[in-house]
Amino acid sequence: MYSISKILQRSSRFSLAPSSFGAVSKLEISVGDKGSASKSPGLIFSNESQRLISRYSARDMFSRFIGINKLSSVSDVKEEKESEPEEAFPVSGDDVAEGVVDDDDDDSVFDSELGCDIDACDDDGLEVEVEDSNKGKAKKTRARCELYDSIVAYKSVRHVLQQWVKEGKDLSQSEVSLAVHNLRKRRSYAMCLQLWEWLRANTQFEFTEANYASQLDLVAKVHSLQKAEAFLNDIPESFRGEVVYRTLLANCVLKLHVKRAEDLFDKMRELKFPTSVFACNQLLLLYSKHDRKKIPDVLLLMEKEKIKPTRGTYQFLINSKGLSGDIAGMDKLVETMKEEGIVLDPEIQATLARYYISAGLKERAEVVMKEIEGEGLNQTPWVCRSLLPLYADIGDKENVRRLSRFVEQTLRYDNCIAAIKAWGKLKEFEEAESVFDKLVEKYKLVPMLPYFSLMEIYTENKMLTKGKNLVKRVASAGVKIGPSTWHALVKLYIKAGEVGKAEMILSKATKDNKMRPLFISYMAILEEYGRRGDVHNAEKVFMRMKRAGYAAQLMQYETVLLAYINAKTPAYGMSERMKVDNVFPNKSLAAKLVRVDPFRKSPVSVLLDE
């Protein structure tokens, strides 16, 4: 029997209404507890008015497992065997993330199925075989990229490319693709975009569809979806294929634009593109956030189109079951995976253990964690990054210490980040600092992701002095202090209850600096003023955001309205302001507008004709 049918038959029974696909009128499947997530216009899923930022965030639990923000040019490559994940590398400098702080250090573990940073091109020149002197076997290792090294050294894409052409060096597909890949690993998206734009404007570089997909993805990340859509129309028609469209689809899902994503998916079908598992997984992710009742329709569509679910599909469904507390349903999915011959790799096993822990099944989680460790850490050192947070979740200090000691011996970058976070969760701050210090000693620079992990620990525990001292240490090491560090300090001061000082940090930082603060930095301050009912300061931050170039959106207006509601103050002319900013209220925002309407009459006032 086909695997999708097994998934549907093994799901718990739950009657659903018809949906947009029109594939079925009714289907019986578990969609989780209604209280856990509710459908609401405007992509608002929580009933807690205080959690405005997280409600609009595209990066929640699911985005760690479905690669929605990754380039989709090689998304359907199948994994033939389990291999060691490529180790991340440390980067010093606050511009590493182009102003983006990602709380999830592993936001996608499905690059081979759902998307990958590197452009789809021949691997010639990207990997070379070297001989392993110990075993006498050849293995592949990543080749050096002179173009990437030059860009990082000069920090100027234009200067490097001009010199490159002037010296007559060859800008081959492999050299450019590897440079883009490495820049993406640094999350230097603006530099990547500058590279593609310069090549299009100044050379005869032969672009492929994957190259155009890469540039479109970067336009969406650096600028906006609107500009990405405009760029799509600018791509030569012969290169406007399925890869380009599904890359745009992934970015629509990332930003939770439901209508755009659905329209784009329909257009891809109209253009007779084959329905890929990547596109279906994107819809599954989208509906998990927006309308879980549509998930069965996507599964039926996959069955109708004979699309075999991938590891990523199963990972998503396991998460859906786990988040809804359906452990039995999760176990049935695992059975289906085994019947289909899909191996439970350490990442999926870690997901299972995580949900066993949340369900109070500690013993079952420990059994899975032992399976993850397998024959020993020397054979699979990368599993430490999965095991450390799990042992921290169950409060097992001895195993965290055992794994941490191994991490300190090998000093794999990703494992060190996991160790820092695990010790922070256990309130063992000196142990976390020890791991960080060893990393600094090894690399002779301040590694930024571990630095932000340590800052997060100080923030969560209101350790203001330690946080400030860490920033001073980073600055004295010659690291450029920019928007990411400003954001870390903003969170630190807000958590300590000093929102005024948090706002002052942004004011000082931007006074003589060309860089603008992150959007989320402003929103963190605005949200705090909204919670406090501080209308004056909320309005001030709102205007500062507009002056900084951030267009007014629903979330800003909703946060400002929250300040008026908590202050029990009427808001005059708010509807007119929204019209000027071309912002149209959804149901949630409309309800708040009614509450702050100065001319609103209560039912009692109507009865008494007051």
Secondary structure, DSSP 8 states (H G I E B T S, - for coil): --HHHHHHHTS---B----TT-S-S--B-----TTT----TTT---S-TT-HHHHH-S-SGGGGTS-TTS--TTTT----S-----------STTTTTT---S-TTS-S-HHHH--SS-S---BTTEEEEE-TTT--EEEEE---HHHHHHHHH--HHHHHHHHHHTT----HHHHHHHHHHHHHTT-HHHHHHHHHHHHHHS-----HHHHHHHHHHHHHHT-HHHHHHHHHHS-GGG--HHHHHHHHHHHHHTT-HHHHHHHHHHHHHTT----HHHHHHHHHHHHHH-GGGHHHHHHHHHHTT----HHHHHHHHHHHHHTT-HHHHHHHHHHHHHTT----HHHHHHHHHHHHHTT-HHHHHHHHHHHHTT-TTT-GGGHHHHHHHHHHTT-HHHHHHHHHHHHHH--HHHHHHHHHHHHHTT-HHHHHHHHHHHHHHHTS--HHHHHHHHHHHHHTT-HHHHHHHHHHHHHTT----HHHHHHHHHHHHHTT-HHHHHHHHHHHHHT-SS---HHHHHHHHHHHHHHT-HHHHHHHHHHHHHTT----HHHHHHHHHHHHHHT---TTHHHHHHHTT----HHHHHHHHHT-TT---HHHHHHT-
